[in-house]
């Protein structure tokens, strides 16, 4: 057994040491040597989130719930956030019946950390109306801050707005992306509520997009967006005008003209 487990910054040696410890723990369990199992894992559980989780789970299975709770909470405190999802998940199962406030706080942390919707519904269900509004504000603030870091923050905001029936905010966020793929993704949710805004957003983007690339695959993508525009009730004629313009502008691209026959 290693005397000191190398830091996880030295990944190769750290991983090798944890594998060796895990193999010996497995052997102790198979042989029913629980005192040796607990002695070994007690020595090393602070060096690995996986060992910490294993320790907590085994304690709970053996009826030592209070100790399991202490170990998992210690793990959440000492390991970096991106390593604690499974520990928090474990804790949420204990908190659910024993500490409702910590249960809700943990579900919120899990959702913010992972963006996994399996935590959102239970969190909302477990929160009273006034508390939920406060939690929702914090959730929206969190993903608003992540918006500038990439698509994920913006998409989460839109999904939450739609789930909460905050359709005006969802539309504003979608239009701000200036993205045909985003318009397409959420068309079923919002275009029937805001047909004019939705169509205008498509119209502003489709002709520059059509001119942006070449090749049959690109032309097929343009046609798919035009079909989506055409499906917005009341705008069939306006789409026909755009198609006519594109046929003139792109007349030297026979593959494009061929793909547009579908329209």
ZIWO-V393235 format. One record per pair of residues at least 24 apart in sequence whose ideal C-beta (glycine too) atoms are under 10 Angstrom apart, sorted by the first residue. I is the first residue (numbers start at 1). J is the second residue. If there is no record, write none. Layout:
i={I:I}
j={J:J}
This chain:
i={1:1:1:2:2:4:5:5:5:5:5:5:6:7:8:8:8:8:8:8:14:14:15:17:17:17:18:18:18:18:18:21:21:21:21:21:22:22:22:22:25:25:25:25:29:34:34:38:38:38:41:42:45:45:45:46:46:46:46:46:47:47:48:48:48:49:49:49:49:49:49:49:49:49:49:49:50:50:50:50:51:52:52:52:52:52:52:52:52:53:53:53:53:53:53:53:56:56:56:56:56:57:57:60:60:60:65:65:66:66:68:69:69:69:69:69:73:76:76:81:81:81:82:82:84:84:84:85:85:85:85:85:86:88:88:88:89:89:89:89:92:92:92:96:96:100:100:101:101:104:104:104:104:105:107:108:108:108:108:108:111:111:111:111:111:112:112:112:112:112:112:113:115:115:115:115:115:115:115:115:117:117:117:117:120:120:120:121:124:124:132:136:136:136:139:140:140:140:144:147:147:147:151:151:151:151:154:154:155:155:155:158:158:158:158:158:159:159:159:161:161:161:162:162:162:163:167:167:168:168:170:171:171:171:172:174:174:175:175:175:177:178:178:179:179:180:180:180:180:180:180:180:180:180:180:180:181:181:183:183:183:184:184:184:184:184:187:187:187:187:187:188:188:191:191:191:191:191:191:192:192:194:195:195:195:195:196:196:196:198:198:198:198:199:199:199:199:199:199:199:199:200:200:201:202:202:202:202:202:202:202:202:202:203:203:203:203:203:203:206:206:206:206:207:207:207:207:207:210:210:210:210:210:210:210:210:211:211:211:214:214:214:214:215:215:215:216:216:216:216:216:217:217:218:218:218:219:219:219:219:219:219:219:219:219:220:220:220:220:221:222:222:222:222:222:223:223:223:223:223:223:224:224:226:226:226:226:227:227:230:239}
j={40:43:44:44:47:47:43:44:46:47:48:51:47:47:47:48:49:79:80:83:47:48:48:44:47:48:44:47:48:50:51:45:47:48:50:51:48:50:51:54:51:54:55:58:58:58:62:62:64:67:71:71:71:74:75:71:74:75:78:79:78:79:75:79:83:75:76:78:79:80:82:83:84:85:86:87:75:83:86:87:75:76:78:79:83:84:86:87:90:79:83:84:86:87:89:90:86:87:90:91:94:86:90:90:93:94:94:98:94:98:94:94:95:98:99:102:102:106:109:109:112:113:113:114:109:110:113:109:110:113:114:116:110:113:114:119:114:116:118:119:119:122:123:122:126:126:127:126:131:128:131:132:135:135:135:135:136:138:139:142:135:139:142:156:160:138:139:142:143:146:156:142:142:143:146:152:153:155:156:159:156:159:160:163:159:160:163:163:163:164:164:160:164:166:164:164:166:169:173:173:176:177:177:179:181:182:179:182:182:185:186:182:185:186:189:190:185:186:189:186:189:190:186:189:190:189:193:194:193:194:194:197:198:201:197:198:201:200:201:204:201:204:205:205:209:204:205:206:208:209:221:222:224:225:228:229:221:225:225:228:229:221:224:225:228:229:225:228:229:231:232:228:231:228:229:231:232:233:235:232:233:232:232:233:234:235:232:234:235:228:229:232:235:229:230:232:233:234:235:238:239:235:238:229:226:228:229:230:232:235:238:239:242:229:235:238:239:241:242:239:242:243:246:242:245:246:249:250:242:245:246:249:250:253:256:260:246:249:250:250:253:255:256:253:255:256:253:255:256:258:259:255:259:255:256:259:246:250:253:255:256:257:258:259:260:255:256:259:262:259:246:250:256:259:260:256:259:260:261:262:263:259:262:259:260:262:263:262:263:263:263}
